[in-house]
Structures are given as C-alpha cells and as structure tokens.
Amino acid sequence: MAEDYESVSYYWVYLDENSTLPAYEYPVQTNSIAITIVIAVISFLALSANCIVIYIVVSFRSMHTVTNFYILNLAVCDLLFIIVCAPSISVIYALPDWIMGEFMCKLNAYVQHVSVQASCTTLTMMTLDRLYVIQCPLTSRFKRTTGRVSMVVAMIWIVSLLLHIPPAMYYKVEILRWHYQADTKSCQPSFPSEEFDKGYTIYSIIMTYVIPLVVITVCYVLILKLLWGLRQFKPEDEALSDGQSQTASTVAQKWRATRMVLTVVLLFGVCWAPIHIFNLWMIFDQTSSAIKAHIRVFCSCLIYAHAFFNPVIYALVGASFRQCFKELLFGRRTICKCVTFGKKARIRLARTYSTVYHKTSKRRPDSPTASTLI
C-alpha cells in the first residue's frame, strides 16, 4: 500500500481470480454523493481563502516580509493541492471508474506528494527563521531579505519535485476484476515489488511528517526558552549576545509572530497525523472493511479542510491580514495601516515618518523598533 492519499477508494475490495471470498458491494450511491459534496464545499472554501491570502500578500507592499513570503508559499501549496487533487477525489467517490486518464492519474499522485513535501518544508523553514530572528535579532535585520527567502522557496520546490519522482513513474490506470461486478478502471501504484511499495510509504511519511515535526519541535523548545529568558529582564538590562537591546514591546511583537507560526505548525501536525497513521496501518493490514472505508473518508476530509484552516489562522492571529482584508471589503472607508494610496496618503505617511524619526533619533543605534524585527 503506497502512500497515495486519495487515489484508491477502500470502499471497494479487489479480489484476484483465485480468491473464493465474496466481494464487497459498491458503496451506496447516496453516501458517495454526500462525500463528494462535502469535499467540494471544503475545496471551494479553501480555494477562496487561499486566493485571498495570495492577493493580500502580493498586492500590499507592507505585506512583503520574510514571514509573509513563507505564508504565500504555503497558500500556493494548498492551492495547487486543491486544484489538482480535489477533482480527482470527487471522481473517485462519485464514480466506480477512473475516467480522467493516465496523465491525470500520474499528475494527481505526484502533486499530492510534492505539495505536501513543499508545505512541511516551508513550515520547517518558517520555524528556523523564527529561531534565527529571536536568537540573532541584529544580524537577522540585514540577512533576512525577501530576495533570499525567494531563493529558499525556489529550492524548496526543486527539492520537493526531486524527492517524489516514484509516483510519477509508477502510478497508472489498471483494470480491476471483481466477483459479481463489472470490471473497473482504477488509478493505483504499480511498484516493482511489495517491498518497494512499503518502503516508499515509510519513506514518504518520514520525509513529509516525521523529520519536519522533529526539527520544528526542537526549534520551538529553543524559541520558548529564549522568549521566556527575554521576559525575565528589565528593559534596561535586556542586552543580547550581538549587542542589541530589546524593549518589552519588541518581545511581544516577536511572540505574536511566533505564535502564528506555532499555530499553523500544530494544525499541520493534527490534520496530517490520521492519514499517516492510516497508511502505516494499511502496510501491516491490507484487508478492507467498512470501518477502514469510513476512516479513509474522515482522513481525506481532514487534509482538505487543512487547506482552509491555514487562512483562517492568519485572519485570527495576524492583525495585518485582518486589516488588509477589511480594506479589500470596505476600501478606504476602513483605516488600514497596510495601504497607502494616493498623494495625500503619501504626504501623511512622510509626515508621520519624519515625526517618528525625530522622536527616535536620540535612541542608541542598536535599539531598533519592533517593526524591523519581523
């Protein structure tokens, strides 16, 4: 059983010619339609929410930060997953035959693995970036640039594409023969051996879940330790290793950004754990049953819902996303700190910047404002 998240529906039990066991019936049509409708609704919500996130990050210049570029890449991963894989899973549950052809069979399996790999790697890099900002606040101001994060994102996609070539090679449409039922077409893996099949399943789970989660856990233990240490100092005593001082507002600002990343990571761990556990279960017990079929449906709905949960987290935790979303809804009637359009707005911004500059010019050179640290 390879780690194809949706390509084979376990409502159906395939029996070879030598089997004498009775075959399970096809799933009840009303249940199949209900599952398809649920997945379609979740996919539509996820598609809309991620498109809004992409538009906000791309359109608002003040949203062009390192953290938001990682968030943009997560939205692209979710969008790709929904656009390619949602139609496939809908066809699988609605029809007994795979009708989308050989190319879509390979593309569906490949995109599933690549998009998940890119998502978990992006989350890992976001966490490492948070650790770097908190541990080296002064040097990170100069080395964390949108140009460099764009290069990191490009490398993430290149590595993800190379790590999961087997699905593109070995998935194909096969004819399944049934007892008491007509033959059907199914998109499924055709690996060289059963050992290769099981090995790739374990490999995928380790690469897309275990290793990222271990790295992220270690990073957040260090992050929480550093943040807790910063909160124990008074503002005048908060000297850091690289010579930078931090105020209480700076620490609070860092914690808010870190909290959002932590929430997204926890959500990823919770939503993807069931499907990985299910795939491991299928390695050791490949029999089919109604219980496994229901578990499979639950896991599928959960991973599609995860693509919708991420933008909701950005809206609940990220104040800048909320402000920009209000601006999209209400235009200039809503005061939004992220947008400065028109001549009058630019003049007001210049005056504000001049005032803030004169007020802070007497500060020590190694004491930046909180906004420069995120």
N, C-alpha and C positions, 0 to 999 in steps of 0.2 A: 504494500500500500504506500504509494508515493505521496508526498505532501502536496497534493493538488487540492486546493481549498474548496473548490466547488465543482470540479469537472465531472465527478461521478456521483450520482444520486443513490444513496443507500436505501431508498425505498424499494429498489429493485434488487433481486438476488439472481445473479447469473449462475447457471449450473452447466457443467460440461456434459458431453454426450454420455459419459459413463455414470453420471450421478443418478441415483434412484430416489433421491429425496424430492418431495413435492415442491414446486416453485411457489414463491410468494406472488400474490396478485399485484397488479399495478396499483399505485396509490389512488385513493379516491379523488375524483376529478375536482370536487368542491374544495378539498384540502389543498390541492395543487394550485388552484386559482387563488385561494386565500394567501398562500405563501408568496405567490408571485406579486399580488397586490401589496402585501406588507413590504417586500423588498423594493418594489417600485416606489412606494411612498418614501421610504427611508433614503433611497438613492436620489430622489428628487430634492429632498431637504438637504442632503449632503452636497449635492451639485450646486444648489443655490447658495448655500452658506459659504462654501469654499470659493466660489466665484466672487462673492462679496469681499472675502479676505484678500484674494489676489488683487482685486480692483483697488482696494484701500491702500495696500502696501505699494502698488505701482503708481497710483495717482497722486498720493500725498507725499510731498518731498520730505516732510519731517518724519515720515514713517520709514525712510530709507536708513535703517540702522542695522547693525550686525544681527541682533536677535530677530528682528522682523524679517530679514532675508532668510534666515533659517525657517521661520514660520511660513514664509512664502513657499519655500521648497516643500514643506510638509503639506501645504494646501495643494500644490501641484501633484504630489504623490497620491493624495486622496482623490483628486480629480481624475487622474489617469486610471486609478483603480476602479472608480465608479463608471467612467465612460466605457472602458473596455470589458470589464467583468460583470457589471450589473445586467446587461442584456443576455449574457451567456447563462448566468444563474437563473434568470427568468425563464429562458427557453428550456433549461434542464428540468425545472419543476413543473412547467406548464405542458410540456410535450414529452412523449415517451422516446422520441428520436432526436438525435443531434442533427440539426438541419443547417448549421452555419458553416459547414465545410472544413476541410483540412487546415487551411491557413488560420482561420479563427480559432480552431482547436489549439494549435501551437501558440498563437498570439495570446490567447486567454491565459494559458498556463504560465507562459513566460512573463507576461505583465504582472500577474499575481505575485510571483516570487520577486521580481525586480522591484516593484513598487513597495512591497513590504520591506525588502532589504534597504532601499533608499530611505524609507521612513525611519526605521530603527537606527540607521547610521546617522541620520540627521539629528535625531534626538540625542544620540551619544555625543555628537559634536556640540550641540547646544549646551549640554551639561558640562562638557570640558571647557567651553567658552565661559560659562558662569563661574567655574572654579578659577579660571585664569583671571577674570575681572576682579574677583574678591581677593585672590592671593597676591596679585601684582597690579594694583589699581593704577599706578602711574605709567608703567611701561605699556599696559594694555590700551591706554588712551591713544598711543601713537601706532601700535602694531595692529590693533583691531580696526580694519577698514572694510568698506563694502566691496572694494576690489578684491581683497584677499579672501573674503568669505565667498565671493562668486567663484573663485578658483577652487575653493574647498567643495562647494556644491557641485561643480563640474566633475571633480574627482570622485565624489560620492556616486554620481550616476555612472561613470565609467566603471568603477569597481563593481557596482551592483549589476551592471549588464554582463560583466565577465564572470561573476561568481555563480550565475544561474543559467548557464548555457544548456545543460541537460534537458530541461523542459521543452525548449525549442527544438531539440533534436529528436526526442523520444516520444513526445505526445502525438497521437494520431487517432483517426477515426477508425473504429473496428466494428465488425458485425458481431453482435451477441446473439447466441442461440438460446432459446428458452423452452422449457417444457410447458405445454399447454398455452403458449403465447406465440405471437408472431415474432420473427427476428427483428432486432432493433439496432440502430447505429448509436455508438457511444464514443465520446471523446475521453480517452484514458491513456495512461502511460504504458509504454511498451519497452521497458528497460531490458538490457541484455540478460539479466538474471535477477532472481529474487533477492540475492544479497545486495546487488547494486540498488535495487528498489528501496530496501530497508536502510541501506547506508546513506542514500541521498536524503531520505526523510529525516534521519537523525542529523545529518549534516545541515539541512535547512533550518531545523529547529535550533541548533546550536548557533548558527550564523545570524539568524533573524530574531532570536529571542534571548538565549542564554547568555552569550558573550556581551551583547549590549546591556542587558539588565545588570550583569555583574559589574561592568565598568561604571554604569550610571549609579549603582548603589554605593560603590566605593567613593565616587566623586561627591555624592551628596552627604556622605558621612563627613568628609573633609570640609565641605561647604558649611554645613551646620555647625561644625566645630569652630570654624573661622568666624562665622557670624555671631555665634554665642560669645566668642572671645572679644569681638569688637564692642559688643553691648556692655561689657563689664568695665570699659574705660570711660572716663570723663572726656568731654570734647577736647580739653586742653592737653590730655595725656595720650590721645589716640595716635601715636606715632607708629607708622608701619615700617616694614623692613626696607622698602625702597624710598623712604624719606617723605612720604605723603601723609598729610593729616586728613582725618575724616570727621565730619560732623554727624550728629545723630540723624539728620535728615538724609544724608548720603547713605548711611547704613540702612535706613528704612526704605529708600529708593531701591537699593540693591536687593533687599529682601523681597520687595514686591515683584521685581522681575524674576528673581529666583523662584518665588512661589508659583508663578505662572508656568515656568518650565517644569517644575516638580509636579504640578497637577497634570500637565499633558503627559509626562512620563508615566505617572501612576495609572492614568487612564489607558495608555497603551498596554501596560502590563496586565491590567484586569481584563481588557477586551480581547486580547490575543491569547491569553493563557488557556481558555477552554478548547480552542481549535488545536493547539499544540498538544494538549493532553489527550484529546480525542485521536489525533494522528498516531501518537505513541501507543495508545490502546489498540488501534487497528493493526499495528505492527505485530503484536503478540496475540491478537484475537481477531481474525479476519472474517468471522462469521457475521451474518447480517440478522438484524431483528428490528422490530418496530421501535423499541426503545432507542437503539442506535440511530434510527432514522430521525426521531424527534430531537435527539441531542444534536445531530448534524444540522438540522434546521435552526435550532437555537444558536449554535456557534456561527452559522452563516449570517444570521440576522445581526448578531452582536458585532461582528467585524465590519459589516456595512454601516451599522449605527456609529461605530467608532469614527468613521469619516465625517459624520455630522457633529459628534460631540466636541471635536477639536475647535471649530469656530465658535461654538457656544462658550467654551472655556476662555477663549480670547476675549469675548464680549463681557463675560462675568468678571474676569480678573484684570484684564488690561484696560485701564482708563482711556488710553489713547485710541484704542479700537472703538470704544463706546462713543467717544467724541466725534470721531470721523464718521461713524455710522449715522449719528444724528445729523451731521452735516449733509450726508447723502440723502437723508429723508426729508429734511426741512430747509436745506440750502442755507442762505446767510441769516435766516431768522434765528438760528441756533448759534450761540457763541462757541466756536471751536478753536482750540489752541493750535490745532494741527494745520490749519489752512490760512493762507494769507494771499488773497487775490485782490487785484485792483490797485490803483495808485494810492488811494487813501489808506488802504490796509498796509501797503509797504512803508508809507510815511510813518504811520503809527508804530509799526514794528521797529523802524530805525530809531525813533524817539525813545521807545522802551529800551532798546538795546543800549543806547547811549547813556540812559539813566542808570541802568544796571551796571554798565561798565564803570562809571564814575564811582558808584557806591562800593564796588568790589575791587577797585584799583589799589586800595591800601592793604588788601589781603596778601598773605605770603604767596609767592609764586607756586608753592607746592600745595595749594589748597583750592582745588577746582570745585566748581559747583557739581551738584549731584547729576545734572543732566548730561554731563560729559562722560559719565562713567558707565552708561548703559548702552 
